[in-house]
Structure formats: C-alpha cells, structure tokens
Amino acid sequence: MQYVNSAPYPQYAQGYQQSPQQSKKNLDIKTLKKKSSGLGFYILAYFMTMFVIEFIMIFVLSFSLMMNMDVTNIDTETLIYEVTKQLTSGPIFYYSQILAATSSAVVPGLIYLKLSKTHISESLIVKPVKPTMLIALTLMGMGVAMVSNVAANLLSSNFSSIGIDYNLDMDASSSSVFENILYVIAVALTPAFAEEFAFRGILMGTLKKYGNSFAIITSAVMFGGMHGNIIQIPFAFILGLVFAYIDCKANSIIPSIVIHFINNFYSVMMDIIRSQSMLTTRSFYILYYSLFVGMLVLGILAFLYIMKKDKNFLSISDTSQLISLSLKEKVKCFFFNPGVITIVSIFILETIYTAVIL
C-alpha cells in the first residue's frame, strides 16, 4: 500500500530542521553574545589595567617614602597617616592618576578594536555639534548632574552617620597653584576623556548598530557598576543614561565629554575651596546651593529650548541590524556571556567589599 505524505507543514515544522526565521534568530543571538563577551573582557581589561597601574604606583611610592623617612621615632599610626597623605595628594599622585586613567581606557580599547577588526571611527563618533545645541545639551546634562551630585552627597552623609564612609580622603588643603592645576587635570579632565572613550565610545559605539535603546541601557549599567559603591552606582547609572541618550541624539561623543568634564570640574573646585578654606562654612554652602539652583534652572530652560528646536527629542531612532531580536532578548544576550558575567561579578564583589570591609 502506498502512503501519501499529506502533512500540512514543511519539514522544518516536524523537527527535521529549523525554520529560516529561527536559524536567523539563533545566529543573531550567537553574534551578539560573542560581541558582548568581547566588550565585557574589554571593560575587564580596562578595570584591571587601572587597578594594576595604581597598585604598582602605590607600592613604588610607599617604598620610596619609607626609604626616605626617619621611621625610628615614628609610631605605626603616624607612619600610616603620613604615607597615606603623600599617596592621596601631590604631583606624583596626580601624575599616577593621569597615567592610570589614560592607559587603562586607551590601550585595552585599541587592542580590542584591533582584535575585533573594527575601525576606531565606527565606535568613536566625534562629529562637531552646533555651538548653541552643544551649550543647551551641556546645561541640560549639568542640571541632571547637579541633582545627582546633591542627592549622592546627602545619601553619603546619611551613610557616614552610621559609620560607612565612601569619601576619598584627598588632601588639597596645602596645594600650590600648580598642584591645583594637576588636580583638575587628574580628577576632572582625564577621567572625562577616558571614561567617555570607554563607555560612550568603545562600548556604546560598538553596540549602537544593534539598537540605540539597547546600547544606551547596557552602557549605563556598566558605567554605574564600574563606580563600585552603593551610593554612586544608582546616580552614575542615571548620568550614564543621560550621557548616552544625549550622545545618541547628537550622534557625537563630544557632548558627554563636555558635561562629564564640567561636572567633575565643579566637584574638584568645591573640594579645593572647602579644603583650602577660601570661604567660611556658611559662605561655602551658600555658593554650593546657589550653583545647584542656578544650574537646575538653566537645565530646565535648556531642555525647553531643545524641545522647541527638536520636537522629537524625547523619541530615539532604534534601527537595528538584529531585527529578529527584541530589546529584552538583546539585553539578555549582553549580560549572559563569559566576558560580561566576569566583569559584573567583579563589580558586585567590589561593591560588597567597599560596603562591608572598608
């Protein structure tokens, strides 16, 4: 007897092979996981390079200071204080910070681009932005940054009251003009370029072709996690979202570099003014909150100006090469791969360490 195959579905529906759509989806998942894992290992290299350079510099500086100090009549507590003071301020410290920040972002970044066969212009988009729009985007970003700074400081004060202190004890009380300039370069200028190069450049720039929303969210999460303590992480995440969104709208990394630098510069100048007692405590806080209110008002006005110029500012183009994957599936691919799992685990351990041990 002859049987006729009257199955209403093609062979792949019966389990012999996958449908073209499923094959495309599986390939997209594999591609994105591989790309994400590479980026995870880049951030790991960035993090570890900074750690190693800082560790080496601290070891060398500590050894040098110990060799040049008369330790015979100094108790251990005083010795630790003097060494710590030297390691957290002064020209040598600032030079080491500049070296660590620059090398850790740029060297692993260039190696990643070389290994992934990606031209730097594909990830690092440095297009000029109209001056008026750049000013407006900067003021809007600074408005958000000022709110985040004040909120983080208030939260930090509450944590300090229960014995958890996240403040970096950098002594700028006796700095010369030259040391203040180095302080600005090391803590405000260099990190702005280095961190934007890494997170809004290499990381977000590489992921933008898979969707702007996806690139914004993932780069912000990694930027927040990199800060390594429970106070800074949520606010760094918010700033990361704002920086990334602004860069995507401007199609350039320049706005986030400018905002990042001004935000850091503001914090550095407040620290210098406070540490060197340039103002009374009352005058300092009047200046501090006046700048906060002023930048907040200017930020709101800048946002209204931007909305007037660009009616679609709050909507973002989200074209993607991986049209077979939803945003949720892309995010899952990004975080569930060896590279990203490794660096996120380190971020979590660092956060626990700073909260429990320090």
ABEGO torsion letter per residue (X at the ends): XBBBBABABBAAAAGABBBAAAAAAAAAAAAAAAAAAAAAAAAAAAAAAAAAAAAAAAAAAAAAAAAABBAAABBAAAAAAAAAAAAABEAAAAAAAAAAAAAAAAAAAAAAAAAAGBBAAAABBBBBBBAAAAAAAAAAAAAAAAAAAAAAAAAAAAAAAAGBBABBBBBAAABBAAAAAAAAAAAAAAAAAAAAAAAABAAAAAAAAAEAAAAAAAAAAAAAAAAGBAAAAAAAAAAAAAAAAAAAAAGBAAAAAAAAAAAAAAAAAAAAAAAAGABBAAAAAAAAAAAAAAAAAAAAAAAAAAAAABAAAABBBABBABAABBAAAAAAAAABBAAAAAAAAAAAAAAAAAAAAX
